[in-house]
Amino acid sequence: MHVIGYRHQRTLATAAHIEGVGFVTGARVHVRLLPAPANSGVVFQRIDRPKHAPIPAITRSVTATARRTTLGDSVEGVTLVEHLLAALAGLRIDNCIVQLDGPEPPGLDGSAQTFVRAIQQAGTVLQFARRSIWSVSTPVTARSGGATITLHPATTSRLSISYLLDYGVLGPIARQRFTLEMGTEPFAQCVAQARTFVTEAEAHALRKQGVGQHLSPADLLVFGPRGPIQNALRFADEPARHKVLDLIGDLALCNFDLAGHVVAYRSGHALNVELARKLTALAVVYSNRLAAAAPLPPRAGFAPAA
């Protein structure tokens, strides 16, 4: 793992406000996205829990990855953060205070497009501090069972992401592959609109767990044997695009830019976060080695020989 470049950090020009109903709780929630100082990253503040410390959007904060990414504990944390994090990362908002009055951002239509529109309306400003761009010298992989996700070395300073979705020959969703060349415009046009999806069997299982009982198939993509139920696709490969959206949000937990080619096969939040943790750990090792190799400053009163 090594740094291959830098760019200037960015934050919001003004506050943005979004409100809606949470997918998990079904409760109405309000979110404010606020400008933040350089090097502060993305931080979540539960204003309904004012005594609780803010939660930084970094890998160390992740406490659960079952069907969604959760930061912080089960009482005062924030769940289903990946769509909002993807919107911030996709539009290159590096520093932001996310204030919300509930345990999750609004579910909206299951995509990131409302977050993207709010951020675009708020505008962005460049900050003097730089953000590092990291890549790997050899592929780094996270795997579980038949699922894998790998970051391959960079040939440019940009990141591309490929996702192969495969439910099997008899699965309810056709095999799909989608590749995104990261950039603010491609993200907003090609990925931000892709919605959360589940199979009909998964939807029934989630309802039994008390999740999404207020939702109908018209509120997100539910796939039955003949395709979406009471809904229509925005893209022929919308599920694969949404997997890329989730992946962007999860990899944003690295808190630095990545360059190279991410290739994911049947990966979900658990593997996405595992890769983010591996990359973060490698970056720490590299930084520590650089610090150890740096020459010590001269002691007071000591002048080096000419």
Disulfide bonds with the S-S distance in Angstrom:
none
